[in-house]
Amino acid sequence: MIILPANSDMKKYAVIVAGGNGSRMGGTVPKQFLQLKGKRIVWHTLETFLRSFDDLQIILVVPANHEEDANALIGQTSASDRIKIVIGGSTRFQSVQNGLQLATDPSIVFVHDGVRCLVTEALIRRCYFQALEKGSAIPAIAVSDSIRKMEGGSTVPIDRTQLLAVQTPQTFRSEIILPAFLQPYKDTFTDEATVVEAAGQEVFMIEGEKENIKITLPADLVIAEQLLNRKGE
């Protein structure tokens, strides 16, 4: 692993991946553009990152044919001059790869799911400072459900104490993540951590947040609204 001296003033990029079509939500509007408490889901995500560091630059990755929606959205943010739009690819890997093309300086790079709109400034900052020190910060939480594995026509239990549910923002020093995304795509790439590991780099976990949920199904919108109401947002 590459470790350079920590610098709290290092340049910061957040690649916000909002390039999917959200087919599991069952509508025609991509889920990242659905309304949550009067604002688009991804608006909440953008605002939290903008508040986390006043020098952080955002690269918003959106689906083709939704650039106009994205431009209207960032016009409603508190710092639209710190957000640039990139068109996503056919896979998450390609979407992140497209976004990373704008992260050209030595920096700390966050990659975050646009629909994880309940992420906190505290988690973003913790990921930043660990990535400065160790090279990476991958948020994860302990699995609380009982887990079983399919084996043939039956199932077997798995020890959940050995499992972690991985979240975002997955955070890296640029000299680690940028070369990793130059390698060819593999089906085993499920997130940025797997890409970096395939490039021969170790990744380091950090405690995530239970409320940092990914909005995938209609019920998740209801939960997110309740959580925002509880926070008074």
Disulfide bonds with the S-S distance in Angstrom:
none
